[in-house]
Amino acid sequence: MEIKWLEDFVTLAETSSFSRAAEIRNVTQPAFSRRIKQLETWIGAPLISRATLPAELTPAGRNFLPMAQDAIRRFYSVRETLRPPSAQGLVRFAALHTLTITFFPIWLRELQGDNRMFGTSFIADRGGIEANLAALTDGEADFFLTYAHHEVPFHLDRDKFSSVTIGSDRLIPVAAPELRLDRSPVPARGILDKVDTTKRTLPYLGYGYSSFFGVALGSIFSRRSPFRRQTVHESTISAGLKELALTGVGICWLPESLVEKDISSGGLVACSSDRSWMLDLEIRLYRSSEKSSGATMEAIWQSSQALAAKRLGAS
């Protein structure tokens, strides 16, 4: 059975005319009639009454019509689902999860402007630095959108991959207004400035050691050694850690762009005003310098550089 047989049958049902249906399907009428006969042979029942003009569906044909229509829809839906994003004309981005919900929507709107529209597709954040980079180096993504800091190494060949800094953010320690320490509620605002962190153990929501933020925070904690903390939960996804922080279970270092609304509403408070507890971050866009890119990808790159230069000039 071929999908074109189903499409022929549906067209015939809609037109009630072999000649008109054959014209729409761009085949000769004898060839069209043969294909309808082949479908009827495969089904094992006549679908069209040839004794009437215009052509009418038999009872079997009427029963089969909605099934044929549904099968066609499902077939093309599955095909679209399985096609790689690049084959659908989508620009593929590998990106850290936080950036997909904070930075990317605004940046995309600026990038597209009033008349440069293009579709985009995300490759899910894989957690570890190397795993996310692999999406770009293996050719699964056209661009890699990430945070960057000079103390977090990226093992990329600079001759093969280019980058442009397109934004900035800051990692800051936050918590719910009250933390439970030794089973007692303690105000969390400025707690890192008030508590001796070499002696008092603080509940901590962490990222692990393979993620970008996990590595970045290592540089802060090494300067603050010893920083006594007890990890109460660990995840590579900042948005998930933020939801836990809102419940008051621990301190978490989160991107300022992710928590600014929660701080304004009072759901979270800053655990320190000391800049040494914070980490300034760049937002970078990477691409391959070797692989040929289409006009859309090149336009995105050029526009990204122009927007970055505009921001730098405005600052």
TIDRENDREN-978486 format. One record per residue (C-alpha): residue in one letter; residue number from 1; x, y, z. Coordinates in pm, 1 decimal. Layout:
// TIDRENDREN-978486
A / NUM / X / Y / Z
...
***
This chain:
// TIDRENDREN-978486
M / 1 / 0.0 / 0.0 / 0.0
E / 2 / 130.2 / 346.6 / -89.7
I / 3 / 40.8 / 680.8 / 66.3
K / 4 / -36.5 / 819.5 / -279.8
W / 5 / -319.8 / 565.9 / -311.0
L / 6 / -481.7 / 711.7 / -0.3
E / 7 / -435.2 / 1064.8 / -132.5
D / 8 / -590.2 / 958.9 / -465.5
F / 9 / -890.1 / 808.8 / -286.6
V / 10 / -948.8 / 1115.1 / -68.3
T / 11 / -925.9 / 1343.5 / -374.3
L / 12 / -1175.7 / 1124.5 / -559.4
A / 13 / -1412.5 / 1132.8 / -262.4
E / 14 / -1391.1 / 1512.0 / -257.1
T / 15 / -1449.5 / 1559.9 / -633.4
S / 16 / -1675.6 / 1261.0 / -718.4
S / 17 / -1503.5 / 1261.9 / -1058.9
F / 18 / -1226.0 / 1034.9 / -1187.7
S / 19 / -1123.2 / 1287.2 / -1452.8
R / 20 / -1115.7 / 1584.8 / -1215.1
A / 21 / -935.6 / 1388.9 / -942.7
A / 22 / -676.0 / 1266.2 / -1194.2
E / 23 / -615.9 / 1624.6 / -1305.8
I / 24 / -566.3 / 1743.0 / -946.2
R / 25 / -330.1 / 1451.7 / -876.1
N / 26 / -139.0 / 1532.5 / -1196.5
V / 27 / -168.4 / 1183.6 / -1353.1
T / 28 / -356.9 / 1046.8 / -1650.9
Q / 29 / -705.6 / 915.7 / -1587.5
P / 30 / -614.8 / 552.1 / -1676.3
A / 31 / -319.9 / 564.1 / -1433.0
F / 32 / -539.5 / 717.7 / -1165.0
S / 33 / -806.1 / 449.9 / -1212.5
R / 34 / -539.9 / 176.6 / -1182.7
R / 35 / -416.9 / 321.7 / -853.4
I / 36 / -769.5 / 332.2 / -709.2
K / 37 / -812.6 / -31.9 / -818.6
Q / 38 / -483.9 / -123.3 / -650.8
L / 39 / -605.2 / 34.0 / -326.5
E / 40 / -934.7 / -157.6 / -347.4
T / 41 / -741.8 / -481.0 / -405.1
W / 42 / -522.9 / -409.7 / -103.1
I / 43 / -828.0 / -325.1 / 114.2
G / 44 / -1019.5 / -626.8 / -17.5
A / 45 / -1341.6 / -438.3 / -88.9
P / 46 / -1477.3 / -198.7 / -354.5
L / 47 / -1457.2 / 161.7 / -237.2
I / 48 / -1611.7 / 337.8 / -538.2
S / 49 / -1938.8 / 262.3 / -717.5
R / 50 / -1857.9 / 288.8 / -1087.1
A / 51 / -2218.8 / 240.9 / -1193.0
T / 52 / -2315.6 / 597.1 / -1105.3
L / 53 / -2226.7 / 943.6 / -1226.0
P / 54 / -2092.7 / 1128.5 / -1043.1
A / 55 / -1886.7 / 860.6 / -872.7
E / 56 / -2011.3 / 761.6 / -528.8
L / 57 / -1847.4 / 589.4 / -237.2
T / 58 / -1965.7 / 243.9 / -147.1
P / 59 / -2057.7 / 172.1 / 217.2
A / 60 / -1703.4 / 37.1 / 259.5
G / 61 / -1567.8 / 354.4 / 98.1
R / 62 / -1765.6 / 577.5 / 335.4
N / 63 / -1635.2 / 382.4 / 632.9
F / 64 / -1279.5 / 392.3 / 502.9
L / 65 / -1269.5 / 765.5 / 413.1
P / 66 / -1212.2 / 907.0 / 765.8
M / 67 / -950.3 / 636.1 / 826.1
A / 68 / -767.5 / 733.2 / 507.2
Q / 69 / -778.9 / 1103.6 / 597.5
D / 70 / -648.0 / 1031.8 / 947.7
A / 71 / -372.5 / 805.0 / 813.2
I / 72 / -252.3 / 1079.6 / 576.3
R / 73 / -245.4 / 1336.9 / 856.5
R / 74 / -59.1 / 1100.8 / 1088.1
F / 75 / 193.4 / 1006.0 / 820.1
Y / 76 / 292.4 / 1365.3 / 748.0
S / 77 / 287.5 / 1456.7 / 1116.3
V / 78 / 531.2 / 1175.7 / 1194.6
R / 79 / 749.6 / 1276.6 / 901.9
E / 80 / 771.8 / 1634.2 / 1032.3
T / 81 / 851.7 / 1507.3 / 1380.0
L / 82 / 1133.3 / 1282.7 / 1258.2
R / 83 / 1289.7 / 1523.7 / 1013.0
P / 84 / 1603.4 / 1692.0 / 1149.3
P / 85 / 1545.4 / 2060.8 / 1235.1
S / 86 / 1796.8 / 2162.7 / 966.8
A / 87 / 1586.5 / 1985.1 / 703.5
Q / 88 / 1288.2 / 2189.2 / 817.8
G / 89 / 1478.2 / 2514.5 / 769.4
L / 90 / 1519.5 / 2572.3 / 1143.6
V / 91 / 1833.1 / 2728.7 / 1290.5
R / 92 / 1961.7 / 2486.9 / 1554.6
F / 93 / 2084.6 / 2617.5 / 1889.2
A / 94 / 2256.5 / 2429.3 / 2167.0
A / 95 / 2207.8 / 2643.3 / 2478.2
L / 96 / 2228.2 / 2641.2 / 2854.3
H / 97 / 1874.2 / 2602.9 / 2986.8
T / 98 / 1866.8 / 2932.0 / 3179.9
L / 99 / 1954.7 / 3131.9 / 2869.7
T / 100 / 1665.5 / 2979.1 / 2676.7
I / 101 / 1416.9 / 3134.7 / 2920.0
T / 102 / 1590.0 / 3460.0 / 3016.5
F / 103 / 1819.3 / 3593.7 / 2745.4
F / 104 / 1719.3 / 3416.2 / 2423.3
P / 105 / 1359.7 / 3542.0 / 2372.4
I / 106 / 1459.6 / 3910.0 / 2400.0
W / 107 / 1775.6 / 3863.0 / 2194.9
L / 108 / 1584.4 / 3677.2 / 1922.0
R / 109 / 1330.9 / 3959.5 / 1897.7
E / 110 / 1612.7 / 4212.1 / 1854.8
L / 111 / 1787.2 / 3987.2 / 1605.3
Q / 112 / 1485.1 / 3934.1 / 1385.7
G / 113 / 1384.8 / 4298.6 / 1389.5
D / 114 / 1082.7 / 4389.0 / 1184.9
N / 115 / 1134.2 / 4173.3 / 878.8
R / 116 / 1407.2 / 3908.1 / 924.9
M / 117 / 1209.1 / 3604.3 / 1042.2
F / 118 / 1349.7 / 3253.4 / 1080.4
G / 119 / 1258.0 / 2941.5 / 1274.1
T / 120 / 1467.3 / 2811.2 / 1562.1
S / 121 / 1516.1 / 2480.0 / 1738.1
F / 122 / 1680.0 / 2402.0 / 2073.0
I / 123 / 1891.5 / 2102.2 / 2157.1
A / 124 / 1821.0 / 2020.9 / 2520.8
D / 125 / 2077.5 / 2129.2 / 2780.1
R / 126 / 2288.3 / 1819.3 / 2848.7
G / 127 / 2415.9 / 1943.1 / 3183.1
G / 128 / 2792.9 / 1905.3 / 3151.5
I / 129 / 3016.1 / 2158.6 / 2976.1
E / 130 / 3175.7 / 1906.4 / 2741.7
A / 131 / 2842.0 / 1742.7 / 2659.5
N / 132 / 2691.7 / 2076.8 / 2557.4
L / 133 / 2996.7 / 2169.1 / 2351.7
A / 134 / 2976.1 / 1835.8 / 2172.0
A / 135 / 2646.2 / 1940.5 / 2013.3
L / 136 / 2836.4 / 2216.5 / 1832.3
T / 137 / 3157.7 / 2027.5 / 1756.2
D / 138 / 2965.0 / 1723.6 / 1625.4
G / 139 / 2756.9 / 1939.3 / 1392.0
E / 140 / 2423.1 / 1882.5 / 1567.3
A / 141 / 2386.9 / 2256.7 / 1632.0
D / 142 / 2453.8 / 2563.5 / 1418.8
F / 143 / 2524.1 / 2781.3 / 1724.6
F / 144 / 2606.1 / 2732.9 / 2091.4
L / 145 / 2467.9 / 2991.4 / 2336.0
T / 146 / 2639.8 / 2981.8 / 2672.7
Y / 147 / 2765.1 / 3165.6 / 2975.4
A / 148 / 3139.4 / 3216.3 / 2988.9
H / 149 / 3395.7 / 3309.1 / 3251.5
H / 150 / 3773.9 / 3319.8 / 3231.7
E / 151 / 3803.7 / 3065.4 / 3512.5
V / 152 / 3587.8 / 2807.7 / 3333.1
P / 153 / 3786.4 / 2650.6 / 3046.5
F / 154 / 3621.8 / 2569.6 / 2714.6
H / 155 / 3816.5 / 2314.2 / 2516.4
L / 156 / 3751.5 / 2455.0 / 2170.7
D / 157 / 4000.7 / 2502.1 / 1889.1
R / 158 / 3999.0 / 2878.9 / 1831.1
D / 159 / 4100.7 / 2824.1 / 1468.8
K / 160 / 3788.5 / 2615.2 / 1411.2
F / 161 / 3530.7 / 2791.8 / 1628.6
S / 162 / 3451.4 / 3161.1 / 1661.2
S / 163 / 3268.5 / 3341.0 / 1939.0
V / 164 / 3113.1 / 3679.3 / 2004.6
T / 165 / 3009.8 / 3817.9 / 2345.2
I / 166 / 2646.7 / 3922.3 / 2309.1
G / 167 / 2543.7 / 3992.8 / 2667.3
S / 168 / 2626.0 / 3972.7 / 3036.0
D / 169 / 2480.0 / 3842.2 / 3358.8
R / 170 / 2585.2 / 3782.9 / 3717.1
L / 171 / 2568.5 / 3482.0 / 3947.5
I / 172 / 2444.1 / 3587.9 / 4291.7
P / 173 / 2367.1 / 3403.7 / 4617.9
V / 174 / 1995.5 / 3407.6 / 4705.3
A / 175 / 1753.7 / 3231.8 / 4937.0
A / 176 / 1399.7 / 3257.8 / 5064.5
P / 177 / 1356.9 / 3530.9 / 5328.9
E / 178 / 1401.8 / 3271.2 / 5604.2
L / 179 / 1630.0 / 2967.7 / 5623.3
R / 180 / 1606.3 / 2690.5 / 5875.8
L / 181 / 1938.2 / 2651.2 / 6058.5
D / 182 / 1954.7 / 2407.4 / 6345.1
R / 183 / 1575.7 / 2375.9 / 6317.1
S / 184 / 1527.4 / 2747.1 / 6381.0
P / 185 / 1421.5 / 3009.5 / 6123.2
V / 186 / 1701.8 / 3257.2 / 6048.1
P / 187 / 1672.4 / 3568.3 / 5826.5
A / 188 / 1856.0 / 3495.7 / 5500.9
R / 189 / 1913.5 / 3852.3 / 5382.9
G / 190 / 2288.7 / 3918.7 / 5403.9
I / 191 / 2348.8 / 3592.7 / 5588.3
L / 192 / 2685.3 / 3535.9 / 5418.9
D / 193 / 2802.5 / 3870.3 / 5556.8
K / 194 / 2681.3 / 3794.7 / 5910.8
V / 195 / 2765.6 / 3427.2 / 5962.6
D / 196 / 3116.9 / 3291.8 / 6002.4
T / 197 / 3113.1 / 3053.9 / 5704.9
T / 198 / 3429.5 / 2882.0 / 5828.5
K / 199 / 3238.6 / 2757.1 / 6134.2
R / 200 / 2866.0 / 2759.9 / 6050.0
T / 201 / 2739.2 / 2501.9 / 5802.0
L / 202 / 2483.3 / 2641.3 / 5558.1
P / 203 / 2227.7 / 2442.1 / 5353.3
Y / 204 / 2328.7 / 2460.1 / 4988.6
L / 205 / 2156.9 / 2395.2 / 4656.7
G / 206 / 2433.0 / 2297.9 / 4414.7
Y / 207 / 2503.4 / 2223.9 / 4050.7
G / 208 / 2751.8 / 1938.1 / 4078.2
Y / 209 / 3102.3 / 1955.6 / 3940.0
S / 210 / 3060.6 / 1900.3 / 3566.5
S / 211 / 2815.8 / 2179.9 / 3484.0
F / 212 / 2924.9 / 2531.6 / 3391.9
F / 213 / 2793.8 / 2687.2 / 3713.2
G / 214 / 2938.1 / 2405.3 / 3921.7
V / 215 / 3284.9 / 2476.9 / 3786.4
A / 216 / 3235.0 / 2854.3 / 3808.7
L / 217 / 3130.8 / 2839.0 / 4174.2
G / 218 / 3441.2 / 2639.9 / 4254.7
S / 219 / 3643.8 / 2956.4 / 4193.3
I / 220 / 3433.5 / 3150.6 / 4448.0
F / 221 / 3450.7 / 2881.2 / 4712.0
S / 222 / 3824.5 / 2839.6 / 4669.6
R / 223 / 3870.9 / 3209.1 / 4749.5
R / 224 / 3640.7 / 3173.5 / 5048.7
S / 225 / 3794.1 / 2852.3 / 5179.0
P / 226 / 3680.5 / 2697.1 / 5398.0
F / 227 / 3314.9 / 2760.1 / 5312.3
R / 228 / 3118.1 / 2505.9 / 5510.8
R / 229 / 2806.0 / 2393.1 / 5330.4
Q / 230 / 2581.0 / 2090.9 / 5325.0
T / 231 / 2434.4 / 2007.8 / 4986.4
V / 232 / 2064.4 / 1942.9 / 5029.6
H / 233 / 1989.2 / 1914.1 / 4658.6
E / 234 / 2186.4 / 1907.6 / 4334.3
S / 235 / 2082.5 / 1978.8 / 3975.5
T / 236 / 2233.8 / 2122.8 / 3658.5
I / 237 / 1916.3 / 2324.0 / 3583.6
S / 238 / 1902.4 / 2670.4 / 3745.7
A / 239 / 1525.5 / 2707.6 / 3703.6
G / 240 / 1466.4 / 2392.7 / 3907.9
L / 241 / 1704.6 / 2505.9 / 4181.0
K / 242 / 1526.6 / 2841.4 / 4195.5
E / 243 / 1194.5 / 2671.8 / 4270.1
L / 244 / 1356.6 / 2486.3 / 4558.0
A / 245 / 1522.9 / 2802.6 / 4686.8
L / 246 / 1180.1 / 2967.3 / 4702.9
T / 247 / 1071.5 / 2701.9 / 4955.3
G / 248 / 1348.1 / 2802.6 / 5196.7
V / 249 / 1551.9 / 2482.0 / 5193.1
G / 250 / 1887.7 / 2640.6 / 5113.0
I / 251 / 2112.3 / 2903.1 / 4958.4
C / 252 / 2164.2 / 2892.1 / 4583.7
W / 253 / 2378.8 / 3092.6 / 4342.7
L / 254 / 2152.3 / 3184.9 / 4051.7
P / 255 / 2176.5 / 3412.7 / 3746.3
E / 256 / 2049.9 / 3759.0 / 3834.5
S / 257 / 1837.3 / 3764.9 / 3518.0
L / 258 / 1653.1 / 3456.1 / 3642.7
V / 259 / 1570.8 / 3586.5 / 3991.4
E / 260 / 1529.8 / 3963.6 / 3953.7
K / 261 / 1148.2 / 3938.0 / 3957.6
D / 262 / 1154.6 / 3708.5 / 4260.9
I / 263 / 1381.5 / 3952.1 / 4445.2
S / 264 / 1153.0 / 4243.2 / 4355.9
S / 265 / 847.3 / 4053.0 / 4482.5
G / 266 / 1023.5 / 3944.7 / 4801.6
G / 267 / 1016.1 / 3572.9 / 4723.9
L / 268 / 1395.9 / 3565.8 / 4732.3
V / 269 / 1652.9 / 3785.6 / 4904.7
A / 270 / 2020.6 / 3848.7 / 4839.1
C / 271 / 2242.0 / 3656.5 / 5081.5
S / 272 / 2527.4 / 3904.9 / 5045.9
S / 273 / 2607.1 / 4253.2 / 4920.3
D / 274 / 2976.8 / 4165.5 / 4896.4
R / 275 / 3084.6 / 4143.9 / 4529.6
S / 276 / 3338.0 / 3874.0 / 4616.5
W / 277 / 3046.1 / 3634.4 / 4670.0
M / 278 / 2924.7 / 3708.1 / 4314.4
L / 279 / 3051.8 / 3613.2 / 3971.4
D / 280 / 3030.3 / 3833.1 / 3661.1
L / 281 / 2946.4 / 3632.4 / 3349.7
E / 282 / 2961.6 / 3688.1 / 2976.4
I / 283 / 2697.6 / 3550.1 / 2741.0
R / 284 / 2865.7 / 3417.2 / 2429.2
L / 285 / 2753.3 / 3282.2 / 2095.5
Y / 286 / 2978.6 / 3021.9 / 1930.8
R / 287 / 2980.6 / 2884.3 / 1579.1
S / 288 / 3205.4 / 2672.3 / 1358.4
S / 289 / 3449.4 / 2871.4 / 1146.2
E / 290 / 3511.5 / 2581.3 / 908.6
K / 291 / 3171.0 / 2443.5 / 816.1
S / 292 / 2989.2 / 2629.9 / 544.2
S / 293 / 2681.1 / 2813.7 / 663.4
G / 294 / 2379.3 / 2935.1 / 474.1
A / 295 / 2269.8 / 3292.5 / 424.5
T / 296 / 2046.7 / 3283.8 / 733.3
M / 297 / 2324.9 / 3161.2 / 961.6
E / 298 / 2564.6 / 3422.1 / 825.6
A / 299 / 2304.3 / 3696.1 / 873.2
I / 300 / 2250.6 / 3585.0 / 1233.8
W / 301 / 2623.7 / 3600.1 / 1297.4
Q / 302 / 2666.2 / 3943.7 / 1142.8
S / 303 / 2362.0 / 4080.4 / 1326.9
S / 304 / 2487.2 / 3934.0 / 1654.9
Q / 305 / 2817.3 / 4114.8 / 1612.8
A / 306 / 2638.7 / 4440.1 / 1526.4
L / 307 / 2408.7 / 4414.7 / 1829.8
A / 308 / 2706.2 / 4337.2 / 2054.7
A / 309 / 2892.9 / 4640.7 / 1924.7
K / 310 / 2583.0 / 4856.4 / 1978.2
R / 311 / 2550.3 / 4739.9 / 2339.9
L / 312 / 2919.4 / 4800.9 / 2401.5
G / 313 / 2890.6 / 5151.4 / 2259.6
A / 314 / 2588.1 / 5225.4 / 2475.9
S / 315 / 2756.9 / 5110.3 / 2797.5
***
